[in-house]
Amino acid sequence: MKYFRYGERNNATFALPKQSAAHVFNYNVKFSNSMVRPSPTGEYNILCNHLHFYEPGVRQVMPINTKFIAIVRHPIDLFESIMSYYSDDVRAFQRVPGKCY
């Protein structure tokens, strides 16, 4: 959220997911410029949504001087988060006894 507030204050253009009401890019495929909603100028300043990072795809969208920042989560924390987020959609997650999330 910090980057969204920064971008709004500084009149930045965000690279946002093309699909309506999406807050993340599709994790199941490597990021590509075809996933991004077109901007009025054709240029973007900030890409801060979750995505399956693929550098060639990101480089097609973002300026040459782009700074990359990544957040790496502990694998157990990440797995618990995934189980919680997808528990209604993935039947196998519904069968896990004693949910830890």
C-alpha positions, 0 to 999 in steps of 0.5 A: 500500500505504501507504493500506491500512496507514493504513486498517487502523491507523485502522479505516477502511472501504475502497471496494473493487471489487465483483468478487471477487479484484479489485484494480482497478476496471474501467478500461473504464467510468467509475467508479460506485457500482454497482462498489463492494462494500457496506460494513456501514455504507454509508459509506467512508473510503478509495478507493485502488484504480486506477479510471477517474475519474469525479467524479460517481460518486466523489462518490456513494460518498465523503464530501463532505469527501473529499481527492483525490490523483492519481498521473500517470505519464509516458506512455511509462512508462505505456504500457510498464507496460500492455504488460507487464501485458496482454502475455498477453491482448492479441495485438498486444502479443505481436507487438512485437519486442524488448520493452522491459519 
